[in-house]
Amino acid sequence: MKQTNVKPANGKLGILIVGNGAVATTFMTGVLMARKGLTKPIGAMTQYDKVRVGRGEAKQYLHYKDIVPLASLNDIVFGCWDVYPQNAYQSAVYAEVLKRNDIDPVRDELEQIVPMKAAFDKNYAKRLDGDNVKGGNVMPTRWEMVEMLREDIRQFKAEKECDRCVVLWAASTEIYVPIDEQVHYTLDALEAAMKADDREHIAPSMCYAYAALTEGCPFVMGAPNTTVDIPAMWELAEKTQMPIAGKDFKTGQTLVKSGFAPIIGTRCLGLDGWFSTNILGNRDGLVLDVPENFRTKEVSKLSTLETILKADEQPDLYSDYYHKVRINYYPPRNDNKESWDNIDISGWMGYPMQIKINFLCRDSILAAPVCLDLCLLIDLAARAGHYGTQRFLSFFLKSPMHDYTVGEEAVNHLYRQHTMLKNAIREMGGYEADEEID
């Protein structure tokens, strides 16, 4: 490993997860099993991907950990918040993602992960009925939520003797919160709204993000919520010198879309329509069955295609295609999500063709390695002195954050995102960021 300015990954890394459901418990169980040598962290880029460094005779292909000082799985300590009081073992069994023989070997460790009371507003997730919430029957103000969460983080770091912490949102999708320039564009306005208990414009997720950043913890938004993708939070990230990333884990259908749409674009085929639908039966599916919550997800999923196949760049090919996204709650499937994509394309002389993609995936199995990668890489970014929006993490996210106030567009093209990721690893490792993004 070259000499770099990145601080070493000394001590324990606390990973505080908002949510103790299927995604969180699959993530935690997998890490605990992997470090006992009882499973492999398959799907995790930080554990398997290799990056070329150098050129010509100096060229090497190295794992991330051989280029940059990544935290070890052995140094991770987990904590969480959730509206339900069950510990991580009980929750993992209830989620029915993993078999008991893949959970029981780490039962003792999982049972010790007991969720702290959640900062929760039922109006933001009407289908959730847990009572493990701050304030009990009397909801705290938004500013009180922030103060309570900050105290949780301080206590966790002290009790677990963590050198540093990352906060990861792996909870349900909140109802859609439109960005309001009067509230969300400056830190002063955001803080004033929190102190005024403005429940319409301040989502609970914003309280978690605010608490994390002010306590010196990088924050990752794994749902499509309006949280850190607002100028006020960018201002806070700059003030606290903390990195942020979001939003929405890119796991199944959108991963396929961000990888397959470039095939159509690169081959200069026309697109007439792309219809995407999903069936999902876990807690996420239950919450998304409410139209206001689905709207948040829909905005996230729709944004992918339009930034890859652009009408202004190829008007003959992409000026008038129809894009529709649907999610249907279907309890029998539980976590085993199924997505269908019907793609109507046109070729030579405008003759029509179709592509059908049927992806029978496991939502939490795909999300767990993404959680690991995001936590390890945003911790790396913090130790490298990076702060604000971490665009190099777009590879892992459905609706990557970007500065829309100046007309910046998100990069959704999977292979360009991978290049951004590799260049960032090279740069933090003291090598030249030598791949161009076409």
C-alpha positions as CSV (number, residue, x, y, z in Angstrom):
1,M,0.0,0.0,0.0
2,K,1.3,3.4,-0.9
3,Q,1.8,6.2,1.6
4,T,-1.4,8.3,1.6
5,N,-2.9,11.1,3.7
6,V,-5.8,8.9,4.7
7,K,-5.9,8.3,8.4
8,P,-5.6,4.6,9.4
9,A,-8.6,2.6,10.3
10,N,-7.6,2.2,13.9
11,G,-10.0,1.1,16.6
12,K,-13.6,0.0,16.4
13,L,-16.1,1.2,13.8
14,G,-19.6,1.6,15.1
15,I,-22.3,1.1,12.5
16,L,-25.6,2.5,13.8
17,I,-28.5,1.4,11.7
18,V,-31.9,3.1,11.6
19,G,-34.2,0.1,11.3
20,N,-33.8,-3.5,12.6
21,G,-35.8,-5.2,9.9
22,A,-35.0,-7.6,7.1
23,V,-32.2,-5.6,5.4
24,A,-30.5,-4.6,8.7
25,T,-30.6,-8.1,10.3
26,T,-29.4,-9.8,7.0
27,F,-26.5,-7.3,6.9
28,M,-25.5,-7.7,10.5
29,T,-25.9,-11.5,10.5
30,G,-23.8,-11.8,7.3
31,V,-20.9,-9.7,8.8
32,L,-20.9,-11.6,12.1
33,M,-21.0,-15.0,10.2
34,A,-18.3,-13.9,7.7
35,R,-15.8,-12.9,10.4
36,K,-16.2,-16.3,12.0
37,G,-15.4,-17.8,8.7
38,L,-18.8,-19.4,8.4
39,T,-19.9,-17.6,5.2
40,K,-18.5,-15.5,2.4
41,P,-19.4,-11.8,2.0
42,I,-20.5,-12.4,-1.7
43,G,-21.7,-9.3,-3.5
44,A,-19.6,-6.8,-1.5
45,M,-17.3,-4.8,-3.8
46,T,-15.1,-3.9,-0.9
47,Q,-14.4,-7.5,-0.3
48,Y,-14.1,-8.8,-3.9
49,D,-13.7,-6.1,-6.5
50,K,-10.2,-5.3,-7.9
51,V,-9.0,-2.0,-9.3
52,R,-6.2,-1.4,-11.8
53,V,-3.5,0.9,-10.5
54,G,-0.6,2.1,-12.6
55,R,0.0,1.6,-16.3
56,G,2.3,-0.4,-18.5
57,E,4.8,-2.5,-16.6
58,A,3.7,-0.9,-13.3
59,K,0.1,-2.0,-13.8
60,Q,-1.5,-4.1,-11.0
61,Y,-5.0,-5.2,-10.1
62,L,-5.5,-4.9,-6.4
63,H,-8.4,-5.4,-3.9
64,Y,-9.6,-2.1,-2.3
65,K,-8.0,-3.0,1.0
66,D,-4.6,-3.3,-0.7
67,I,-5.0,0.3,-2.0
68,V,-6.7,2.1,0.8
69,P,-6.9,1.5,4.6
70,L,-10.4,0.0,4.9
71,A,-11.9,-1.0,8.3
72,S,-11.8,-4.7,9.0
73,L,-15.0,-6.7,9.5
74,N,-13.5,-7.7,12.8
75,D,-13.6,-4.1,14.0
76,I,-17.3,-3.5,13.3
77,V,-19.7,-3.0,16.2
78,F,-23.5,-2.8,15.5
79,G,-26.3,-0.8,17.1
80,C,-29.7,0.2,15.8
81,W,-33.0,2.0,16.4
82,D,-36.4,0.5,15.6
83,V,-40.0,1.0,16.4
84,Y,-40.3,-2.6,17.4
85,P,-38.4,-3.8,20.5
86,Q,-37.2,-7.2,19.4
87,N,-33.5,-7.8,19.4
88,A,-31.6,-8.5,16.2
89,Y,-31.8,-12.3,16.6
90,Q,-35.6,-12.2,17.1
91,S,-36.0,-9.8,14.2
92,A,-33.8,-11.9,11.9
93,V,-35.8,-15.0,12.6
94,Y,-39.1,-13.1,12.1
95,A,-37.9,-11.6,8.8
96,E,-37.5,-15.2,7.3
97,V,-34.8,-14.1,4.9
98,L,-32.1,-16.4,6.3
99,K,-32.4,-20.0,7.4
100,R,-32.0,-20.7,11.1
101,N,-28.7,-22.5,10.6
102,D,-27.3,-19.3,9.1
103,I,-28.5,-17.2,12.1
104,D,-28.0,-19.5,15.1
105,P,-24.2,-19.6,15.1
106,V,-24.2,-15.9,15.9
107,R,-27.3,-15.9,18.1
108,D,-25.5,-14.6,21.2
109,E,-24.1,-11.6,19.4
110,L,-27.4,-10.8,17.7
111,E,-29.3,-11.0,20.9
112,Q,-27.0,-8.3,22.4
113,I,-28.1,-5.9,19.6
114,V,-31.2,-4.4,21.2
115,P,-32.8,-1.5,19.3
116,M,-32.9,1.9,20.9
117,K,-36.2,3.7,20.8
118,A,-36.9,5.2,17.4
119,A,-37.6,8.8,16.6
120,F,-40.9,8.1,14.8
121,D,-43.9,9.9,13.4
122,K,-46.6,7.5,12.3
123,N,-47.8,10.0,9.7
124,Y,-44.6,9.2,7.8
125,A,-45.2,5.4,7.8
126,K,-48.8,4.7,8.6
127,R,-48.5,0.9,8.3
128,L,-46.0,0.6,11.2
129,D,-47.4,0.1,14.7
130,G,-44.4,-0.4,16.9
131,D,-44.4,1.1,20.4
132,N,-40.6,1.3,20.9
133,V,-40.6,5.0,20.2
134,K,-39.2,8.1,21.8
135,G,-41.7,9.9,24.0
136,G,-44.2,6.9,24.2
137,N,-47.6,8.2,23.5
138,V,-46.4,11.8,23.4
139,M,-44.4,12.5,20.3
140,P,-41.3,14.7,21.0
141,T,-40.8,17.8,18.9
142,R,-38.4,17.5,16.0
143,W,-35.7,19.3,17.9
144,E,-36.2,17.1,20.9
145,M,-35.8,14.1,18.6
146,V,-32.5,15.5,17.4
147,E,-31.2,15.9,21.0
148,M,-32.4,12.4,22.0
149,L,-30.7,10.9,19.0
150,R,-27.5,12.8,19.7
151,E,-27.5,11.4,23.2
152,D,-28.0,7.8,21.8
153,I,-25.0,8.2,19.6
154,R,-22.8,9.5,22.4
155,Q,-23.8,6.7,24.7
156,F,-23.3,4.0,22.1
157,K,-19.8,5.3,21.2
158,A,-18.9,5.4,24.9
159,E,-20.3,2.0,25.9
160,K,-18.9,0.2,22.9
161,E,-15.6,2.1,23.0
162,C,-15.9,3.0,19.3
163,D,-13.2,5.1,17.7
164,R,-15.7,6.4,15.1
165,C,-19.3,5.7,13.9
166,V,-21.3,5.7,10.7
167,V,-25.1,6.1,10.7
168,L,-27.0,4.1,8.0
169,W,-30.7,4.5,7.2
170,A,-32.1,1.0,6.4
171,A,-35.6,1.7,7.6
172,S,-38.9,2.1,5.7
173,T,-39.6,4.7,3.0
174,E,-41.2,7.8,4.4
175,I,-44.0,9.7,2.7
176,Y,-42.9,12.0,0.0
177,V,-41.7,15.4,1.2
178,P,-41.4,18.0,-1.6
179,I,-38.4,20.2,-1.3
180,D,-39.4,23.6,0.0
181,E,-36.9,26.4,-0.6
182,Q,-38.2,28.3,2.5
183,V,-37.3,25.4,4.8
184,H,-34.8,23.2,3.1
185,Y,-32.4,25.6,1.4
186,T,-30.4,27.0,4.4
187,L,-29.3,25.4,7.7
188,D,-30.7,28.3,9.7
189,A,-34.1,27.7,8.1
190,L,-33.9,24.0,8.7
191,E,-33.0,24.4,12.4
192,A,-35.7,27.0,12.9
193,A,-38.3,24.5,11.4
194,M,-37.0,21.8,13.7
195,K,-37.3,24.0,16.7
196,A,-40.8,25.1,15.6
197,D,-41.7,21.4,15.3
198,D,-42.7,21.8,11.7
199,R,-43.8,18.2,11.1
200,E,-44.9,18.8,7.5
201,H,-41.4,19.8,6.2
202,I,-39.2,18.0,8.7
203,A,-39.2,14.2,8.3
204,P,-37.9,12.0,11.2
205,S,-35.1,10.9,8.9
206,M,-33.8,14.5,8.8
207,C,-33.5,14.4,12.6
208,Y,-31.3,11.2,12.4
209,A,-29.1,12.9,9.7
210,Y,-28.8,16.1,11.7
211,A,-27.9,14.2,14.9
212,A,-25.4,12.0,13.1
213,L,-23.5,14.9,11.4
214,T,-23.4,17.0,14.5
215,E,-22.0,14.1,16.4
216,G,-19.2,13.6,13.9
217,C,-20.8,10.6,12.1
218,P,-21.0,10.2,8.3
219,F,-24.6,9.5,7.2
220,V,-26.0,7.3,4.5
221,M,-29.6,7.4,3.3
222,G,-30.6,4.0,2.1
223,A,-34.2,4.9,1.3
224,P,-35.6,7.4,-1.3
225,N,-36.6,9.8,1.5
226,T,-36.0,13.6,1.3
227,T,-33.3,13.8,3.9
228,V,-29.7,14.8,3.0
229,D,-30.5,15.7,-0.6
230,I,-31.3,19.3,0.4
231,P,-29.0,22.3,0.5
232,A,-29.4,22.8,4.2
233,M,-27.9,19.4,4.9
234,W,-25.1,20.0,2.4
235,E,-24.4,23.2,4.5
236,L,-24.4,21.1,7.7
237,A,-22.1,18.5,6.1
238,E,-19.7,21.3,5.2
239,K,-19.9,22.9,8.6
240,T,-19.2,19.6,10.4
241,Q,-16.7,18.3,7.8
242,M,-18.7,15.1,7.4
243,P,-19.4,13.0,4.3
244,I,-23.0,12.2,3.3
245,A,-24.4,9.8,0.7
246,G,-27.8,8.9,-0.7
247,K,-30.2,7.9,-1.7
248,D,-32.0,4.6,-1.9
249,F,-30.0,1.3,-2.1
250,K,-29.7,0.1,-5.7
251,T,-30.4,-3.6,-5.5
252,G,-32.7,-5.3,-8.0
253,Q,-34.7,-3.7,-10.8
254,T,-32.9,-0.4,-10.9
255,L,-29.5,-2.2,-10.8
256,V,-30.7,-4.0,-14.0
257,K,-32.0,-0.8,-15.5
258,S,-28.8,1.2,-14.9
259,G,-26.8,-1.7,-16.4
260,F,-29.1,-2.6,-19.3
261,A,-30.1,0.9,-20.5
262,P,-26.5,1.6,-21.5
263,I,-26.6,-1.4,-23.9
264,I,-29.6,0.2,-25.7
265,G,-27.8,3.6,-25.8
266,T,-24.4,2.2,-26.8
267,R,-25.9,0.1,-29.6
268,C,-28.0,3.2,-30.8
269,L,-31.3,1.4,-30.6
270,G,-34.5,3.3,-30.2
271,L,-36.7,3.1,-27.1
272,D,-40.5,3.4,-27.3
273,G,-41.3,2.3,-23.7
274,W,-40.1,0.7,-20.5
275,F,-42.6,-0.8,-18.1
276,S,-41.3,-2.0,-14.8
277,T,-43.4,-3.7,-12.1
278,N,-42.5,-5.5,-8.9
279,I,-44.1,-7.7,-6.3
280,L,-42.8,-7.6,-2.7
281,G,-44.2,-8.9,0.5
282,N,-41.8,-7.7,3.4
283,R,-42.3,-4.7,5.7
284,D,-40.9,-2.5,2.9
285,G,-43.7,-3.7,0.6
286,L,-46.3,-3.1,3.3
287,V,-45.2,0.5,3.8
288,L,-45.0,1.1,0.0
289,D,-48.6,-0.1,-0.3
290,V,-49.6,3.4,0.9
291,P,-49.7,5.8,-2.1
292,E,-47.9,8.6,-0.3
293,N,-45.0,6.3,0.5
294,F,-44.9,4.8,-3.0
295,R,-44.7,8.3,-4.5
296,T,-41.3,8.7,-2.7
297,K,-40.0,5.4,-4.3
298,E,-41.5,6.2,-7.7
299,V,-39.6,9.5,-8.0
300,S,-36.4,7.6,-7.1
301,K,-36.9,4.7,-9.6
302,L,-38.1,7.0,-12.5
303,S,-35.0,9.2,-12.4
304,T,-32.6,6.4,-13.5
305,L,-33.6,6.0,-17.2
306,E,-34.0,9.7,-18.1
307,T,-30.4,10.5,-17.3
308,I,-29.0,7.6,-19.4
309,L,-31.1,7.7,-22.5
310,K,-31.4,11.4,-23.2
311,A,-33.7,13.0,-25.8
312,D,-31.4,16.1,-26.2
313,E,-28.5,13.9,-27.1
314,Q,-30.3,11.5,-29.4
315,P,-33.7,12.9,-30.4
316,D,-34.3,10.3,-33.1
317,L,-33.9,7.5,-30.5
318,Y,-35.2,8.8,-27.2
319,S,-37.5,11.8,-27.7
320,D,-40.8,10.2,-26.9
321,Y,-40.5,7.0,-24.8
322,Y,-43.0,6.0,-22.1
323,H,-41.6,5.0,-18.7
324,K,-43.8,3.5,-16.0
325,V,-42.9,2.0,-12.6
326,R,-45.1,0.0,-10.3
327,I,-44.6,-1.8,-6.9
328,N,-47.3,-4.2,-5.7
329,Y,-47.5,-5.5,-2.1
330,Y,-47.9,-9.3,-2.2
331,P,-47.4,-10.9,1.2
332,P,-46.8,-14.5,0.1
333,R,-43.4,-13.5,-1.5
334,N,-42.1,-11.9,1.7
335,D,-38.5,-10.7,1.0
336,N,-38.3,-12.6,-2.3
337,K,-39.0,-9.8,-4.7
338,E,-39.9,-10.4,-8.3
339,S,-39.5,-7.7,-10.9
340,W,-40.6,-7.7,-14.5
341,D,-39.4,-5.3,-17.2
342,N,-41.0,-5.0,-20.6
343,I,-38.8,-2.9,-22.9
344,D,-40.1,-1.9,-26.3
345,I,-37.2,-1.0,-28.6
346,S,-36.9,-0.1,-32.3
347,G,-34.2,-1.0,-34.7
348,W,-33.3,-0.5,-38.3
349,M,-35.9,1.5,-40.2
350,G,-37.9,1.8,-37.0
351,Y,-38.9,-1.9,-36.8
352,P,-40.2,-2.9,-33.3
353,M,-38.6,-5.4,-31.0
354,Q,-39.1,-6.4,-27.4
355,I,-36.9,-7.3,-24.4
356,K,-38.4,-9.1,-21.3
357,I,-36.4,-9.3,-18.1
358,N,-37.8,-11.3,-15.1
359,F,-35.6,-10.9,-12.0
360,L,-36.5,-13.2,-9.1
361,C,-34.3,-11.6,-6.5
362,R,-34.0,-11.5,-2.7
363,D,-34.2,-7.9,-1.6
364,S,-32.2,-8.1,1.6
365,I,-29.6,-10.5,0.1
366,L,-28.9,-7.9,-2.5
367,A,-29.1,-5.0,-0.1
368,A,-26.8,-6.4,2.7
369,P,-23.5,-6.1,0.7
370,V,-24.5,-2.7,-0.5
371,C,-24.9,-1.7,3.2
372,L,-21.4,-3.0,4.0
373,D,-19.8,-1.3,1.1
374,L,-21.4,2.1,1.8
375,C,-20.5,2.0,5.5
376,L,-16.9,1.0,4.9
377,L,-16.4,3.5,2.0
378,I,-18.0,6.5,3.7
379,D,-15.9,5.8,6.8
380,L,-12.9,5.7,4.4
381,A,-14.0,9.0,2.9
382,A,-14.2,10.6,6.4
383,R,-10.7,9.5,7.2
384,A,-9.5,10.9,3.9
385,G,-10.9,14.3,4.9
386,H,-13.7,14.2,2.4
387,Y,-17.0,15.9,3.3
388,G,-20.3,16.7,1.7
389,T,-22.0,14.6,-1.0
390,Q,-19.8,11.6,-2.0
391,R,-20.6,11.2,-5.6
392,F,-18.3,8.2,-6.0
393,L,-20.8,6.2,-4.0
394,S,-23.4,6.7,-6.7
395,F,-22.7,3.1,-7.9
396,F,-24.6,1.8,-4.9
397,L,-27.6,4.1,-5.0
398,K,-30.8,4.3,-7.0
399,S,-31.2,8.1,-7.0
400,P,-27.7,9.5,-6.5
401,M,-27.4,12.9,-4.9
402,H,-26.4,15.9,-7.0
403,D,-26.6,19.7,-6.8
404,Y,-29.9,20.4,-8.7
405,T,-29.7,24.0,-7.6
406,V,-27.1,24.6,-10.2
407,G,-28.5,22.3,-12.9
408,E,-26.2,19.3,-12.1
409,E,-27.5,16.0,-13.3
410,A,-27.1,12.7,-11.5
411,V,-24.9,10.0,-13.0
412,N,-27.0,6.9,-13.2
413,H,-25.1,5.0,-15.9
414,L,-23.7,2.0,-14.1
415,Y,-20.4,1.8,-15.9
416,R,-19.7,5.5,-15.4
417,Q,-20.5,5.1,-11.8
418,H,-18.1,2.2,-11.5
419,T,-15.4,4.4,-13.1
420,M,-16.1,7.2,-10.5
421,L,-15.8,4.6,-7.7
422,K,-12.5,3.2,-9.0
423,N,-11.0,6.7,-9.6
424,A,-11.9,7.6,-6.0
425,I,-10.2,4.5,-4.6
426,R,-7.1,5.2,-6.7
427,E,-6.9,8.8,-5.6
428,M,-7.4,8.0,-1.9
429,G,-4.7,5.3,-2.3
430,G,-2.2,7.8,-3.6
431,Y,-2.4,6.6,-7.2
432,E,-3.5,8.6,-10.3
433,A,-7.2,8.7,-11.0
434,D,-6.5,7.8,-14.6
435,E,-9.8,6.5,-16.0
436,E,-11.9,9.1,-18.0
437,I,-15.7,9.1,-17.8
438,D,-17.0,9.2,-21.3
